[in-house]
Amino acid sequence: MQVVNQSIVTGFVLLGLSDQPKLEKTFFVLILLMYLVILLGNGVLILVTILDSRLHTPMYFFLGNLSFLDICYTTSSVPLILDGFLTPRKTISFSGCAIQMFLSFAMGATECVLLGMMACDRYVAICNPLRYPMVMNKATYVPMAASSWLAGGANSLVQISLAVQLPICGDNVINHFTCEILAVLKLACADISINVISMGVANVIFLGAPVLFIFVSYIFILTTILKIPSAEGRKKAFSTCSAHLTVVILFYGTILFMYDVSDKLISLLYGVLTPMLNPLIYSLRNKDVKVAVKNLKSQNKSLE
């Protein structure tokens, strides 16, 4: 990589597992298999939510968005990671680094907001079931999903715009598998207080606010479920939101490791583990999805 005037860089070197070359082939196979499962699992979920008319509801519309988002999130980084495992000199251009940071940051922020929107859908469905068709109509849930994408993209644009303006002096080596924004900021030879403040505000908006909203929503949801007189009714009501609650716990429970740049392997596994498990959680815990997948399989067999 060339350095001009000790401040302008044309690219970065990604360390990845350079210090442990024996593990690279093992992790290449592992990450590749997980990536294929992500594409297959989330692809099938998107397909069944489109093709099965019984799944044309707000909950499954949000689920389809979540699956598409997980595919986009992993695709923004996993191909680069896989290439790094096979390439002796792991480099990425400055523009490629900026694009990769933008996409991964945007997808992460979008998922935070989208999970909050899904909690809102479950709240209305369980706490106000009679008003659900009127409140959560197409004119409501489509803009809700669209606003999640727009908010995530806008936040990422702000953060990455601030990051790429920083001068990089000296070492251009990123101790990570991808262009992770915190690792890039460590290379800056200027005051990054604005970046830190901006990311802090973004964390409150895109992490803190959705978590608080989800927490409050589920307090009302659980209170309503406990008031249902029959055990069967309580079980049925809880089953409609158990998959979402599981995904929320998994997502926010592991996202904490994403900011621990020193632990690259945990960050890497976070990036592929959650998107891989999401379709499994929804398919295993949801009878409608199971039936839709079976119908899709039977249709394929009949075509053969």
Disulfide bonds with the S-S distance in Angstrom:
Cys97-Cys179 2.12
Cys169-Cys189 1.94
